[in-house]
Amino acid sequence: MTVLFERVALIGIGLIGSSLAHVMRSKGLAGEITGYAKSEATRAKSVELGLVDRVFDSAADAVKDADLVILCSPVGTYGALAQEIGPALKPGALLTDVGSVKGAVVRDVLPHLPPGVNFIPGHPIAGTEQSGPESGFAELFINRWCILTPLPDSDPKAVEALTGFWRACGSNVENMTPEHHDLVLAITSHLPHLIAYNIVLTAADLEEVTSSEVIKYSAGGFRDFTRIAASDPTMWRDVFLNNREAVLEMLGRFSEDLSALQRAIRWGDGETLFDVFTRSRQIRRSIIAAGQDTAAPDFGRNPPKAQ
Ligand code: NAP
């Protein structure tokens, strides 16, 4: 048990904020945890669950005297929050975030920070489709990557301290620029979510196939998209509004590739289909080899029991 930061402030206490609270508690990484969330219900729940030692109804009060401040709310809230907490941040404090986009976060947060505050944006590549203060768990970040996007004038000691924090949470840490982060995540996370939301919508709007049939026969593949499409609407609205260029770039490429598959199906080009599907299978195997998913069939779901 090594205390890495005497006082940590969590701004937003949902899936990611509460998971951080759990892991800080279980490993003794913080001397004290303070918190702020938008609603009174979440603030009360955070105290009841023991996620925070003290909760405040103002973000500025929550960050007072904090050594580490972590923004854990939807990215669309960061600009206003930075404006509010900027004057209250302690000189030398380390400010970071967990937002799913990085360029827009730098754009929105940096102008509000006083000199002497170390701002190092971050993004843990770990999550579930659940949200809220009750959805977190200490193991969420284990063996997952956390991307940090230090700014050109970031203090290397602060980067080192934040890297140490994420490693203590169980993560592997990599640094890249905010722009590169946004491109990588556009294809690995943002586009898959958009596709999942869209396929669920397409299925829901069908006329010849009823909704009850879609649900009844969902084990054919559809249900795996519905898990992703059940993700928090506010969070994902903010992701697409704030990573517009990169998502549109990847969406353009996706549409071209989809048209090529459409053409192969129309013209009975089995060779093209077989080649694409073979390459895809290889990528799945690489993900398993990299320890980023289970090799168990059907994601390790238990087979249905005999009636
Ligand atoms: P979540 O479970 O929906 O929790 C969001 C939290 O932010 C709640 O405590 C909410 O408070 C608070 N909040 C909302 N608006 C606020 C405002 N204006 N001011 C202050 N607090 C506000 O969300 P999450 O999944 O933890 O996501 C949080 C951040 O992590 C997002 O930026 C997201 O991009 C990023 N992220 C998410 C995942 C994932 O898989 N979920 C993975 C990596 C990174 P109330 O409950 O009171 O509304």
py3Dmol code that shows the C-alpha trace and the ligand (Angstrom):
import py3Dmol

protein = """\
ATOM      1  CA  MET A   1       0.000   0.000   0.000  1.00  0.00           C
ATOM      2  CA  THR A   2       1.705   3.166  -1.212  1.00  0.00           C
ATOM      3  CA  VAL A   3      -0.122   6.467  -1.149  1.00  0.00           C
ATOM      4  CA  LEU A   4       0.692   8.086  -4.509  1.00  0.00           C
ATOM      5  CA  PHE A   5      -1.418  11.229  -4.013  1.00  0.00           C
ATOM      6  CA  GLU A   6      -2.517  12.673  -0.677  1.00  0.00           C
ATOM      7  CA  ARG A   7      -5.785  14.059  -2.011  1.00  0.00           C
ATOM      8  CA  VAL A   8      -7.521  12.972  -5.198  1.00  0.00           C
ATOM      9  CA  ALA A   9     -10.639  14.717  -6.543  1.00  0.00           C
ATOM     10  CA  LEU A  10     -13.024  12.854  -8.856  1.00  0.00           C
ATOM     11  CA  ILE A  11     -15.203  15.120 -10.992  1.00  0.00           C
ATOM     12  CA  GLY A  12     -17.915  12.753 -12.214  1.00  0.00           C
ATOM     13  CA  ILE A  13     -18.537   9.493 -10.374  1.00  0.00           C
ATOM     14  CA  GLY A  14     -19.960   7.069 -12.918  1.00  0.00           C
ATOM     15  CA  LEU A  15     -18.491   3.853 -14.318  1.00  0.00           C
ATOM     16  CA  ILE A  16     -14.958   5.198 -14.710  1.00  0.00           C
ATOM     17  CA  GLY A  17     -14.911   7.488 -11.666  1.00  0.00           C
ATOM     18  CA  SER A  18     -16.282   4.807  -9.346  1.00  0.00           C
ATOM     19  CA  SER A  19     -13.899   2.174 -10.761  1.00  0.00           C
ATOM     20  CA  LEU A  20     -11.001   4.525 -10.028  1.00  0.00           C
ATOM     21  CA  ALA A  21     -12.334   5.027  -6.498  1.00  0.00           C
ATOM     22  CA  HIS A  22     -12.511   1.246  -5.980  1.00  0.00           C
ATOM     23  CA  VAL A  23      -8.977   0.622  -7.194  1.00  0.00           C
ATOM     24  CA  MET A  24      -7.577   3.576  -5.190  1.00  0.00           C
ATOM     25  CA  ARG A  25      -9.300   2.186  -2.088  1.00  0.00           C
ATOM     26  CA  SER A  26      -8.198  -1.401  -2.637  1.00  0.00           C
ATOM     27  CA  LYS A  27      -4.557  -0.434  -3.268  1.00  0.00           C
ATOM     28  CA  GLY A  28      -4.378   2.525  -0.882  1.00  0.00           C
ATOM     29  CA  LEU A  29      -3.262   4.880  -3.664  1.00  0.00           C
ATOM     30  CA  ALA A  30      -4.953   8.004  -2.248  1.00  0.00           C
ATOM     31  CA  GLY A  31      -4.842   9.528   1.222  1.00  0.00           C
ATOM     32  CA  GLU A  32      -8.283  11.054   0.742  1.00  0.00           C
ATOM     33  CA  ILE A  33     -10.807  10.996  -2.125  1.00  0.00           C
ATOM     34  CA  THR A  34     -13.155  13.911  -2.665  1.00  0.00           C
ATOM     35  CA  GLY A  35     -15.868  13.974  -5.297  1.00  0.00           C
ATOM     36  CA  TYR A  36     -18.369  15.973  -7.260  1.00  0.00           C
ATOM     37  CA  ALA A  37     -21.166  14.771  -9.562  1.00  0.00           C
ATOM     38  CA  LYS A  38     -24.010  16.631 -11.188  1.00  0.00           C
ATOM     39  CA  SER A  39     -26.950  15.119  -9.334  1.00  0.00           C
ATOM     40  CA  GLU A  40     -27.631  14.905  -5.631  1.00  0.00           C
ATOM     41  CA  ALA A  41     -28.597  11.238  -6.135  1.00  0.00           C
ATOM     42  CA  THR A  42     -25.133  10.329  -7.470  1.00  0.00           C
ATOM     43  CA  ARG A  43     -23.399  12.366  -4.790  1.00  0.00           C
ATOM     44  CA  ALA A  44     -25.373  10.623  -2.035  1.00  0.00           C
ATOM     45  CA  LYS A  45     -24.779   7.177  -3.586  1.00  0.00           C
ATOM     46  CA  SER A  46     -21.020   7.838  -3.771  1.00  0.00           C
ATOM     47  CA  VAL A  47     -20.867   8.487  -0.049  1.00  0.00           C
ATOM     48  CA  GLU A  48     -23.139   5.539   0.741  1.00  0.00           C
ATOM     49  CA  LEU A  49     -20.912   3.189  -1.302  1.00  0.00           C
ATOM     50  CA  GLY A  50     -17.775   4.593   0.348  1.00  0.00           C
ATOM     51  CA  LEU A  51     -16.364   5.721  -3.004  1.00  0.00           C
ATOM     52  CA  VAL A  52     -15.446   9.155  -1.686  1.00  0.00           C
ATOM     53  CA  ASP A  53     -14.555  10.457   1.758  1.00  0.00           C
ATOM     54  CA  ARG A  54     -16.243  13.789   1.157  1.00  0.00           C
ATOM     55  CA  VAL A  55     -18.603  14.924  -1.556  1.00  0.00           C
ATOM     56  CA  PHE A  56     -19.321  18.508  -2.610  1.00  0.00           C
ATOM     57  CA  ASP A  57     -22.106  20.166  -4.546  1.00  0.00           C
ATOM     58  CA  SER A  58     -19.599  22.367  -6.358  1.00  0.00           C
ATOM     59  CA  ALA A  59     -16.712  21.134  -8.501  1.00  0.00           C
ATOM     60  CA  ALA A  60     -14.547  24.067  -7.358  1.00  0.00           C
ATOM     61  CA  ASP A  61     -14.943  23.018  -3.710  1.00  0.00           C
ATOM     62  CA  ALA A  62     -14.166  19.380  -4.553  1.00  0.00           C
ATOM     63  CA  VAL A  63     -10.795  20.191  -6.157  1.00  0.00           C
ATOM     64  CA  LYS A  64      -9.577  22.537  -3.405  1.00  0.00           C
ATOM     65  CA  ASP A  65      -6.166  21.323  -2.126  1.00  0.00           C
ATOM     66  CA  ALA A  66      -6.285  18.228  -4.364  1.00  0.00           C
ATOM     67  CA  ASP A  67      -2.938  16.928  -5.662  1.00  0.00           C
ATOM     68  CA  LEU A  68      -4.590  14.931  -8.442  1.00  0.00           C
ATOM     69  CA  VAL A  69      -7.855  15.962 -10.117  1.00  0.00           C
ATOM     70  CA  ILE A  70      -9.490  13.539 -12.560  1.00  0.00           C
ATOM     71  CA  LEU A  71     -12.308  14.681 -14.854  1.00  0.00           C
ATOM     72  CA  CYS A  72     -14.582  11.631 -15.218  1.00  0.00           C
ATOM     73  CA  SER A  73     -17.736  13.177 -16.733  1.00  0.00           C
ATOM     74  CA  PRO A  74     -18.836  13.245 -20.409  1.00  0.00           C
ATOM     75  CA  VAL A  75     -16.343  15.155 -22.587  1.00  0.00           C
ATOM     76  CA  GLY A  76     -18.938  17.805 -23.500  1.00  0.00           C
ATOM     77  CA  THR A  77     -18.860  18.994 -19.871  1.00  0.00           C
ATOM     78  CA  TYR A  78     -15.094  19.549 -19.609  1.00  0.00           C
ATOM     79  CA  GLY A  79     -14.920  23.157 -20.883  1.00  0.00           C
ATOM     80  CA  ALA A  80     -17.428  24.499 -18.356  1.00  0.00           C
ATOM     81  CA  LEU A  81     -15.941  22.384 -15.564  1.00  0.00           C
ATOM     82  CA  ALA A  82     -12.412  23.619 -16.341  1.00  0.00           C
ATOM     83  CA  GLN A  83     -13.660  27.187 -16.255  1.00  0.00           C
ATOM     84  CA  GLU A  84     -15.199  26.544 -12.852  1.00  0.00           C
ATOM     85  CA  ILE A  85     -12.317  24.643 -11.233  1.00  0.00           C
ATOM     86  CA  GLY A  86      -9.399  26.530 -12.869  1.00  0.00           C
ATOM     87  CA  PRO A  87      -9.137  29.275 -10.220  1.00  0.00           C
ATOM     88  CA  ALA A  88      -9.569  26.731  -7.381  1.00  0.00           C
ATOM     89  CA  LEU A  89      -6.783  24.357  -8.453  1.00  0.00           C
ATOM     90  CA  LYS A  90      -3.794  24.233  -6.132  1.00  0.00           C
ATOM     91  CA  PRO A  91      -0.473  25.379  -7.671  1.00  0.00           C
ATOM     92  CA  GLY A  92       1.432  22.264  -8.754  1.00  0.00           C
ATOM     93  CA  ALA A  93      -1.732  20.161  -8.938  1.00  0.00           C
ATOM     94  CA  LEU A  94      -1.927  17.454 -11.598  1.00  0.00           C
ATOM     95  CA  LEU A  95      -5.097  17.645 -13.675  1.00  0.00           C
ATOM     96  CA  THR A  96      -6.050  14.767 -15.950  1.00  0.00           C
ATOM     97  CA  ASP A  97      -9.179  13.297 -17.507  1.00  0.00           C
ATOM     98  CA  VAL A  98     -10.471   9.980 -18.812  1.00  0.00           C
ATOM     99  CA  GLY A  99     -12.382  11.294 -21.820  1.00  0.00           C
ATOM    100  CA  SER A 100     -12.737   9.215 -24.965  1.00  0.00           C
ATOM    101  CA  VAL A 101     -11.499  12.014 -27.241  1.00  0.00           C
ATOM    102  CA  LYS A 102      -8.386  14.067 -26.668  1.00  0.00           C
ATOM    103  CA  GLY A 103      -7.997  16.921 -29.187  1.00  0.00           C
ATOM    104  CA  ALA A 104     -11.261  18.585 -28.151  1.00  0.00           C
ATOM    105  CA  VAL A 105     -10.421  18.121 -24.475  1.00  0.00           C
ATOM    106  CA  VAL A 106      -7.144  19.997 -24.871  1.00  0.00           C
ATOM    107  CA  ARG A 107      -8.997  22.706 -26.821  1.00  0.00           C
ATOM    108  CA  ASP A 108     -11.702  23.070 -24.150  1.00  0.00           C
ATOM    109  CA  VAL A 109      -9.706  22.689 -20.923  1.00  0.00           C
ATOM    110  CA  LEU A 110      -6.291  24.269 -21.462  1.00  0.00           C
ATOM    111  CA  PRO A 111      -7.433  27.919 -21.842  1.00  0.00           C
ATOM    112  CA  HIS A 112      -8.962  27.870 -18.347  1.00  0.00           C
ATOM    113  CA  LEU A 113      -5.925  26.644 -16.419  1.00  0.00           C
ATOM    114  CA  PRO A 114      -3.705  28.916 -14.344  1.00  0.00           C
ATOM    115  CA  PRO A 115       0.084  28.638 -14.750  1.00  0.00           C
ATOM    116  CA  GLY A 116       1.637  26.010 -12.498  1.00  0.00           C
ATOM    117  CA  VAL A 117      -1.091  23.389 -13.006  1.00  0.00           C
ATOM    118  CA  ASN A 118       0.068  20.263 -14.844  1.00  0.00           C
ATOM    119  CA  PHE A 119      -2.563  19.148 -17.331  1.00  0.00           C
ATOM    120  CA  ILE A 120      -1.970  15.712 -18.831  1.00  0.00           C
ATOM    121  CA  PRO A 121      -4.955  14.332 -20.756  1.00  0.00           C
ATOM    122  CA  GLY A 122      -5.560  10.592 -20.534  1.00  0.00           C
ATOM    123  CA  HIS A 123      -7.895   7.850 -21.709  1.00  0.00           C
ATOM    124  CA  PRO A 124      -8.183   4.368 -20.204  1.00  0.00           C
ATOM    125  CA  ILE A 125      -9.171   1.945 -22.966  1.00  0.00           C
ATOM    126  CA  ALA A 126     -11.429   0.031 -20.612  1.00  0.00           C
ATOM    127  CA  GLY A 127     -15.139   0.126 -20.093  1.00  0.00           C
ATOM    128  CA  THR A 128     -18.463  -1.624 -20.161  1.00  0.00           C
ATOM    129  CA  GLU A 129     -21.922  -0.659 -21.394  1.00  0.00           C
ATOM    130  CA  GLN A 130     -22.987   0.108 -17.790  1.00  0.00           C
ATOM    131  CA  SER A 131     -22.967   3.560 -16.239  1.00  0.00           C
ATOM    132  CA  GLY A 132     -23.440   5.265 -12.890  1.00  0.00           C
ATOM    133  CA  PRO A 133     -21.728   5.090  -9.495  1.00  0.00           C
ATOM    134  CA  GLU A 134     -22.837   1.509  -8.832  1.00  0.00           C
ATOM    135  CA  SER A 135     -21.343   0.102 -12.030  1.00  0.00           C
ATOM    136  CA  GLY A 136     -17.649   0.456 -11.170  1.00  0.00           C
ATOM    137  CA  PHE A 137     -15.248  -2.267 -10.061  1.00  0.00           C
ATOM    138  CA  ALA A 138     -11.567  -2.255  -9.060  1.00  0.00           C
ATOM    139  CA  GLU A 139     -10.436  -4.693 -11.756  1.00  0.00           C
ATOM    140  CA  LEU A 140     -11.703  -2.649 -14.736  1.00  0.00           C
ATOM    141  CA  PHE A 141      -8.271  -1.346 -15.730  1.00  0.00           C
ATOM    142  CA  ILE A 142      -6.228  -4.521 -15.270  1.00  0.00           C
ATOM    143  CA  ASN A 143      -4.237  -5.430 -18.395  1.00  0.00           C
ATOM    144  CA  ARG A 144      -5.931  -2.637 -20.363  1.00  0.00           C
ATOM    145  CA  TRP A 145      -4.080   0.188 -22.063  1.00  0.00           C
ATOM    146  CA  CYS A 146      -4.235   3.728 -20.800  1.00  0.00           C
ATOM    147  CA  ILE A 147      -3.217   6.335 -23.365  1.00  0.00           C
ATOM    148  CA  LEU A 148      -1.699   9.582 -22.102  1.00  0.00           C
ATOM    149  CA  THR A 149      -1.375  12.562 -24.437  1.00  0.00           C
ATOM    150  CA  PRO A 150       1.139  14.858 -22.684  1.00  0.00           C
ATOM    151  CA  LEU A 151       1.391  18.367 -24.088  1.00  0.00           C
ATOM    152  CA  PRO A 152       4.679  19.694 -25.497  1.00  0.00           C
ATOM    153  CA  ASP A 153       5.429  21.588 -22.265  1.00  0.00           C
ATOM    154  CA  SER A 154       4.171  18.920 -19.831  1.00  0.00           C
ATOM    155  CA  ASP A 155       6.466  18.422 -16.854  1.00  0.00           C
ATOM    156  CA  PRO A 156       8.131  14.980 -17.274  1.00  0.00           C
ATOM    157  CA  LYS A 157       7.853  14.408 -13.507  1.00  0.00           C
ATOM    158  CA  ALA A 158       4.088  14.875 -13.682  1.00  0.00           C
ATOM    159  CA  VAL A 159       3.891  12.487 -16.651  1.00  0.00           C
ATOM    160  CA  GLU A 160       5.899   9.976 -14.652  1.00  0.00           C
ATOM    161  CA  ALA A 161       3.614  10.382 -11.629  1.00  0.00           C
ATOM    162  CA  LEU A 162       0.473   9.854 -13.723  1.00  0.00           C
ATOM    163  CA  THR A 163       2.051   6.875 -15.485  1.00  0.00           C
ATOM    164  CA  GLY A 164       2.818   5.374 -12.066  1.00  0.00           C
ATOM    165  CA  PHE A 165      -0.788   5.935 -10.997  1.00  0.00           C
ATOM    166  CA  TRP A 166      -2.236   4.089 -14.012  1.00  0.00           C
ATOM    167  CA  ARG A 167       0.286   1.264 -13.651  1.00  0.00           C
ATOM    168  CA  ALA A 168      -0.783   0.910 -10.010  1.00  0.00           C
ATOM    169  CA  CYS A 169      -4.367   0.604 -11.304  1.00  0.00           C
ATOM    170  CA  GLY A 170      -3.196  -2.382 -13.377  1.00  0.00           C
ATOM    171  CA  SER A 171      -2.925  -0.666 -16.766  1.00  0.00           C
ATOM    172  CA  ASN A 172      -0.211  -0.541 -19.380  1.00  0.00           C
ATOM    173  CA  VAL A 173       0.569   3.029 -20.372  1.00  0.00           C
ATOM    174  CA  GLU A 174       1.429   4.477 -23.763  1.00  0.00           C
ATOM    175  CA  ASN A 175       1.950   8.103 -24.831  1.00  0.00           C
ATOM    176  CA  MET A 176       0.858   9.650 -28.122  1.00  0.00           C
ATOM    177  CA  THR A 177      -0.339  12.983 -29.466  1.00  0.00           C
ATOM    178  CA  PRO A 178      -4.020  13.939 -29.003  1.00  0.00           C
ATOM    179  CA  GLU A 179      -4.489  13.944 -32.794  1.00  0.00           C
ATOM    180  CA  HIS A 180      -3.114  10.437 -33.199  1.00  0.00           C
ATOM    181  CA  HIS A 181      -5.216   9.205 -30.279  1.00  0.00           C
ATOM    182  CA  ASP A 182      -8.363  10.539 -31.940  1.00  0.00           C
ATOM    183  CA  LEU A 183      -7.607   8.754 -35.222  1.00  0.00           C
ATOM    184  CA  VAL A 184      -6.792   5.441 -33.530  1.00  0.00           C
ATOM    185  CA  LEU A 185      -9.906   5.557 -31.348  1.00  0.00           C
ATOM    186  CA  ALA A 186     -12.102   6.616 -34.259  1.00  0.00           C
ATOM    187  CA  ILE A 187     -11.539   3.215 -35.867  1.00  0.00           C
ATOM    188  CA  THR A 188     -11.129   1.025 -32.762  1.00  0.00           C
ATOM    189  CA  SER A 189     -13.974   2.432 -30.679  1.00  0.00           C
ATOM    190  CA  HIS A 190     -16.026   5.260 -32.132  1.00  0.00           C
ATOM    191  CA  LEU A 191     -16.884   3.674 -35.486  1.00  0.00           C
ATOM    192  CA  PRO A 192     -17.788   0.293 -33.933  1.00  0.00           C
ATOM    193  CA  HIS A 193     -20.207   2.107 -31.627  1.00  0.00           C
ATOM    194  CA  LEU A 194     -21.736   4.030 -34.532  1.00  0.00           C
ATOM    195  CA  ILE A 195     -22.174   0.817 -36.513  1.00  0.00           C
ATOM    196  CA  ALA A 196     -23.749  -0.911 -33.518  1.00  0.00           C
ATOM    197  CA  TYR A 197     -26.168   1.960 -32.905  1.00  0.00           C
ATOM    198  CA  ASN A 198     -27.057   1.952 -36.596  1.00  0.00           C
ATOM    199  CA  ILE A 199     -27.637  -1.780 -37.001  1.00  0.00           C
ATOM    200  CA  VAL A 200     -29.921  -1.803 -33.961  1.00  0.00           C
ATOM    201  CA  LEU A 201     -31.874   1.100 -35.472  1.00  0.00           C
ATOM    202  CA  THR A 202     -32.104  -0.660 -38.851  1.00  0.00           C
ATOM    203  CA  ALA A 203     -33.423  -3.819 -37.205  1.00  0.00           C
ATOM    204  CA  ALA A 204     -35.881  -1.854 -35.080  1.00  0.00           C
ATOM    205  CA  ASP A 205     -37.338  -0.099 -38.124  1.00  0.00           C
ATOM    206  CA  LEU A 206     -37.885  -3.225 -40.242  1.00  0.00           C
ATOM    207  CA  GLU A 207     -41.407  -3.958 -41.343  1.00  0.00           C
ATOM    208  CA  GLU A 208     -41.169  -7.482 -42.778  1.00  0.00           C
ATOM    209  CA  VAL A 209     -39.291  -8.846 -39.756  1.00  0.00           C
ATOM    210  CA  THR A 210     -40.976  -8.142 -36.440  1.00  0.00           C
ATOM    211  CA  SER A 211     -39.190  -6.768 -33.374  1.00  0.00           C
ATOM    212  CA  SER A 212     -40.034  -9.913 -31.461  1.00  0.00           C
ATOM    213  CA  GLU A 213     -38.310 -12.011 -34.164  1.00  0.00           C
ATOM    214  CA  VAL A 214     -35.223  -9.795 -34.001  1.00  0.00           C
ATOM    215  CA  ILE A 215     -35.057 -10.375 -30.254  1.00  0.00           C
ATOM    216  CA  LYS A 216     -35.939 -14.084 -30.447  1.00  0.00           C
ATOM    217  CA  TYR A 217     -33.228 -14.905 -32.994  1.00  0.00           C
ATOM    218  CA  SER A 218     -30.621 -12.393 -31.766  1.00  0.00           C
ATOM    219  CA  ALA A 219     -28.044 -15.085 -30.884  1.00  0.00           C
ATOM    220  CA  GLY A 220     -27.241 -15.220 -34.619  1.00  0.00           C
ATOM    221  CA  GLY A 221     -24.988 -12.158 -34.125  1.00  0.00           C
ATOM    222  CA  PHE A 222     -27.316  -9.219 -33.511  1.00  0.00           C
ATOM    223  CA  ARG A 223     -27.141  -9.435 -29.713  1.00  0.00           C
ATOM    224  CA  ASP A 224     -23.385  -8.790 -29.720  1.00  0.00           C
ATOM    225  CA  PHE A 225     -24.034  -5.415 -31.371  1.00  0.00           C
ATOM    226  CA  THR A 226     -26.761  -4.618 -28.845  1.00  0.00           C
ATOM    227  CA  ARG A 227     -24.282  -4.793 -25.969  1.00  0.00           C
ATOM    228  CA  ILE A 228     -22.244  -1.974 -27.506  1.00  0.00           C
ATOM    229  CA  ALA A 229     -25.387  -0.107 -28.546  1.00  0.00           C
ATOM    230  CA  ALA A 230     -26.587  -0.084 -24.928  1.00  0.00           C
ATOM    231  CA  SER A 231     -23.779   2.341 -23.988  1.00  0.00           C
ATOM    232  CA  ASP A 232     -24.556   5.682 -22.371  1.00  0.00           C
ATOM    233  CA  PRO A 233     -26.247   8.052 -24.886  1.00  0.00           C
ATOM    234  CA  THR A 234     -24.847  11.265 -23.360  1.00  0.00           C
ATOM    235  CA  MET A 235     -21.285   9.995 -23.379  1.00  0.00           C
ATOM    236  CA  TRP A 236     -21.518   8.812 -26.983  1.00  0.00           C
ATOM    237  CA  ARG A 237     -23.280  11.909 -28.257  1.00  0.00           C
ATOM    238  CA  ASP A 238     -20.359  13.921 -26.849  1.00  0.00           C
ATOM    239  CA  VAL A 239     -17.785  11.591 -28.421  1.00  0.00           C
ATOM    240  CA  PHE A 240     -19.213  12.063 -31.925  1.00  0.00           C
ATOM    241  CA  LEU A 241     -19.648  15.809 -31.510  1.00  0.00           C
ATOM    242  CA  ASN A 242     -16.025  16.118 -30.381  1.00  0.00           C
ATOM    243  CA  ASN A 243     -14.192  13.743 -32.729  1.00  0.00           C
ATOM    244  CA  ARG A 244     -16.003  14.737 -35.891  1.00  0.00           C
ATOM    245  CA  GLU A 245     -13.126  14.869 -38.413  1.00  0.00           C
ATOM    246  CA  ALA A 246     -11.506  11.566 -37.454  1.00  0.00           C
ATOM    247  CA  VAL A 247     -14.840   9.732 -37.329  1.00  0.00           C
ATOM    248  CA  LEU A 248     -15.904  11.118 -40.721  1.00  0.00           C
ATOM    249  CA  GLU A 249     -12.542  10.061 -42.185  1.00  0.00           C
ATOM    250  CA  MET A 250     -12.927   6.492 -40.895  1.00  0.00           C
ATOM    251  CA  LEU A 251     -16.600   6.397 -41.859  1.00  0.00           C
ATOM    252  CA  GLY A 252     -15.645   7.304 -45.446  1.00  0.00           C
ATOM    253  CA  ARG A 253     -13.193   4.426 -45.605  1.00  0.00           C
ATOM    254  CA  PHE A 254     -15.714   2.089 -44.004  1.00  0.00           C
ATOM    255  CA  SER A 255     -18.382   3.031 -46.554  1.00  0.00           C
ATOM    256  CA  GLU A 256     -15.980   2.335 -49.437  1.00  0.00           C
ATOM    257  CA  ASP A 257     -15.098  -1.086 -48.035  1.00  0.00           C
ATOM    258  CA  LEU A 258     -18.773  -1.845 -47.420  1.00  0.00           C
ATOM    259  CA  SER A 259     -19.563  -0.946 -51.031  1.00  0.00           C
ATOM    260  CA  ALA A 260     -16.823  -3.353 -52.169  1.00  0.00           C
ATOM    261  CA  LEU A 261     -18.428  -6.136 -50.120  1.00  0.00           C
ATOM    262  CA  GLN A 262     -21.861  -5.222 -51.463  1.00  0.00           C
ATOM    263  CA  ARG A 263     -20.467  -5.471 -54.982  1.00  0.00           C
ATOM    264  CA  ALA A 264     -18.834  -8.848 -54.252  1.00  0.00           C
ATOM    265  CA  ILE A 265     -22.163 -10.202 -53.000  1.00  0.00           C
ATOM    266  CA  ARG A 266     -24.060  -8.787 -56.007  1.00  0.00           C
ATOM    267  CA  TRP A 267     -21.606 -10.316 -58.514  1.00  0.00           C
ATOM    268  CA  GLY A 268     -21.170 -13.607 -56.682  1.00  0.00           C
ATOM    269  CA  ASP A 269     -17.481 -12.904 -56.075  1.00  0.00           C
ATOM    270  CA  GLY A 270     -16.832 -15.613 -53.481  1.00  0.00           C
ATOM    271  CA  GLU A 271     -13.071 -15.194 -53.673  1.00  0.00           C
ATOM    272  CA  THR A 272     -13.230 -11.583 -52.427  1.00  0.00           C
ATOM    273  CA  LEU A 273     -15.628 -12.502 -49.642  1.00  0.00           C
ATOM    274  CA  PHE A 274     -13.479 -15.439 -48.570  1.00  0.00           C
ATOM    275  CA  ASP A 275     -10.305 -13.306 -48.540  1.00  0.00           C
ATOM    276  CA  VAL A 276     -11.899 -10.543 -46.447  1.00  0.00           C
ATOM    277  CA  PHE A 277     -13.344 -13.000 -43.953  1.00  0.00           C
ATOM    278  CA  THR A 278     -10.016 -14.830 -43.651  1.00  0.00           C
ATOM    279  CA  ARG A 279      -8.142 -11.599 -42.916  1.00  0.00           C
ATOM    280  CA  SER A 280     -10.759 -10.615 -40.331  1.00  0.00           C
ATOM    281  CA  ARG A 281     -10.431 -13.931 -38.548  1.00  0.00           C
ATOM    282  CA  GLN A 282      -6.693 -13.350 -38.295  1.00  0.00           C
ATOM    283  CA  ILE A 283      -7.268  -9.987 -36.612  1.00  0.00           C
ATOM    284  CA  ARG A 284      -9.532 -11.643 -34.037  1.00  0.00           C
ATOM    285  CA  ARG A 285      -6.747 -14.149 -33.320  1.00  0.00           C
ATOM    286  CA  SER A 286      -4.237 -11.312 -32.878  1.00  0.00           C
ATOM    287  CA  ILE A 287      -6.518  -9.618 -30.317  1.00  0.00           C
ATOM    288  CA  ILE A 288      -6.686 -12.848 -28.318  1.00  0.00           C
ATOM    289  CA  ALA A 289      -2.909 -13.357 -28.624  1.00  0.00           C
ATOM    290  CA  ALA A 290      -2.419  -9.798 -27.261  1.00  0.00           C
ATOM    291  CA  GLY A 291      -4.502 -10.701 -24.173  1.00  0.00           C
ATOM    292  CA  GLN A 292      -7.253  -8.190 -25.055  1.00  0.00           C
ATOM    293  CA  ASP A 293     -10.064 -10.773 -25.140  1.00  0.00           C
ATOM    294  CA  THR A 294     -10.858 -14.342 -24.207  1.00  0.00           C
ATOM    295  CA  ALA A 295     -10.305 -17.246 -26.594  1.00  0.00           C
ATOM    296  CA  ALA A 296     -13.363 -19.018 -25.154  1.00  0.00           C
ATOM    297  CA  PRO A 297     -16.099 -19.632 -27.731  1.00  0.00           C
ATOM    298  CA  ASP A 298     -18.920 -17.053 -27.732  1.00  0.00           C
ATOM    299  CA  PHE A 299     -16.954 -14.784 -25.321  1.00  0.00           C
ATOM    300  CA  GLY A 300     -17.062 -17.518 -22.679  1.00  0.00           C
ATOM    301  CA  ARG A 301     -20.827 -17.404 -22.302  1.00  0.00           C
ATOM    302  CA  ASN A 302     -22.105 -20.555 -20.661  1.00  0.00           C
ATOM    303  CA  PRO A 303     -23.888 -22.948 -23.007  1.00  0.00           C
ATOM    304  CA  PRO A 304     -27.628 -23.135 -22.300  1.00  0.00           C
ATOM    305  CA  LYS A 305     -28.513 -25.815 -19.759  1.00  0.00           C
ATOM    306  CA  ALA A 306     -30.490 -28.863 -20.880  1.00  0.00           C
ATOM    307  CA  GLN A 307     -34.213 -28.405 -20.192  1.00  0.00           C
TER     308      GLN A 307
END
"""
ligand_1 = """\
48
NAP
P -21.173 7.632 -16.539
O -21.130 6.315 -15.864
O -22.368 8.005 -17.321
O -20.897 8.769 -15.419
C -20.792 10.115 -15.757
C -20.581 10.913 -14.493
O -20.420 12.294 -14.858
C -21.740 10.871 -13.520
O -21.242 10.890 -12.211
C -22.475 12.185 -13.816
O -23.174 12.667 -12.705
C -21.303 13.086 -14.102
N -21.698 14.278 -14.846
C -22.503 14.372 -15.928
N -22.615 15.661 -16.319
C -21.857 16.369 -15.463
C -21.566 17.745 -15.328
N -22.075 18.657 -16.154
N -20.740 18.120 -14.328
C -20.221 17.215 -13.499
N -20.468 15.897 -13.551
C -21.268 15.489 -14.525
O -19.919 7.830 -17.515
P -18.575 6.988 -17.670
O -18.843 5.782 -18.504
O -17.923 6.841 -16.343
O -17.755 7.994 -18.590
C -17.077 9.087 -18.037
C -15.999 9.546 -18.989
O -15.127 8.455 -19.255
C -16.498 10.039 -20.347
O -15.809 11.191 -20.708
C -16.164 8.903 -21.285
O -15.866 9.407 -22.580
C -14.947 8.278 -20.634
N -14.757 6.839 -20.852
C -15.828 5.996 -20.789
C -15.628 4.640 -21.013
C -16.798 3.670 -20.974
O -16.690 2.574 -21.525
N -17.893 3.996 -20.355
C -14.339 4.141 -21.247
C -13.274 5.030 -21.243
C -13.488 6.382 -21.037
P -24.736 12.307 -12.509
O -24.768 10.820 -12.273
O -25.079 13.100 -11.319
O -25.443 12.702 -13.766
"""
view = py3Dmol.view(width=600, height=400)
view.addModel(protein, "pdb")
view.setStyle({"model": 0}, {"cartoon": {"style": "trace"}})
view.addModel(ligand_1, "xyz")
view.setStyle({"model": 1}, {"stick": {}})
view.zoomTo()
view.show()
